[in-house]
Amino acid sequence: MTPELIARYDQRVPRYTSYPTAPHFKPEVDKAIYAHWLSELAPNTALSLYLHVPFCAELCLYCGCHTTVARSYSPVASYVDLLAREIELVAKSLPNRMDVAHIHWGGGTPTILSGADLRRVMSLLERSFGILATAEIAVEIDPRTITVDHVEALAQSGLNRASLGVQDFDPKVQKTINRIQSFEQTAQVAAWLRRAGVAGLNLDLMYGLPYQTTESVLRTVELSLRLDPDRIALFGYAHVPWMKRHQALLPEKAMPDALQRVEQSTAAASALLKAGYVQIGIDHFAKPEDPLVLHQREGRLHRNFQGYTTDETTALIGFGTSAIGSLPQGYVQNAPSTVAYREAVTKGRLATVRGLALTEDDRLRRRIIERLMCDFSVDLAKIAPGAGQHDFATELLAIDELARDGLVRRDGLSIDVPKDSRLLVRNVCAAFDRYLETGTARHSRAV
């Protein structure tokens, strides 16, 4: 990973939490098609549910999520009513009362909901679906706003994994990104969760933010390790001010360049590995006994819109504004604005506004890209029956070009990404992305 190599490949490429990626979704896949796809699910299909809460107490300037600031609880309370209505609409579209293996609350800040409203939604899910005793129920938490009541409400509803947003503990960085959050505050919430019996604790960290240095990132890692989390996600900040205007308020001159970002990421990864964590993919770390490690070892690791996961379900249903669902037939996405979402749901309609019906070629390329992102290797001849006969001549030419720069090794139809090049695995995936050249979307940088 020389400076020259980093500069050459620090291109804008998708993060590949799905394939095809969301910018290629089309309005032709609408609520009628979504309802049909739901009705076609096999009755014994286990589901994964994602609930999106598009509200925060204040706006973090690095944020790339669909969210807005709620100055009072009124819009949040109204949104809970909409969420409940959508859950009922989706449940009625399914062939029967189906089992659920995973539930993930994201945002925004899911814990901006009151304890009573959290219980209300979870109770509705329990009535509408068969939540398995082994289900993972996870929630993203802002330690600055959560209360003991929230923690108790979630624990009573079966919460068994919590992700605490940290990003960085450096005061100057926190002030710049408008997220003031002390270590003590974060440690208190971790203690509440453990006392309530929440077994899984994740921390979300970030590198590449304004005024971050390798030393300050390492200090954040050091403090994070004191909390003894089961998993740590180490994301690179994605600067996309053309999509998120508030990011333009961040001082670009204070942002680390590509080489500095690599140094920060590499140093943090080394510290986590030294502490006994196992690296999962490009940006996750877990304790050796964690299920993520077992799934990675067995080649069963997956990647979805929440990142690396043990979720092996084939149907992900998204609830709420902008939520994306993934079904065997393709992808669907709800209206990105709460106004449009409200209009649909209050009229008793599903809120789907766009999506993509998968072709067999899409499915094949999705398997290839997912294995590269999860395993850093793929054998085109083994990944699917007949894959070796697929015309990958153009893709293999691109792979050979990457191989000349040392980013990959190729032996016939077998492709392997060396350890030192794995930060650039998204560039390798891009060689198999049939949509990338034809799309107009702008993505975050590879490094």
Order of alpha helices (4+ residues) and beta strands (2+ residues): alpha-alpha-beta-beta-beta-alpha-beta-alpha-beta-alpha-beta-alpha-alpha-beta-alpha-beta-alpha-beta-beta-alpha-beta-beta-beta-beta-beta-alpha-beta-alpha-beta-alpha-beta-beta-alpha
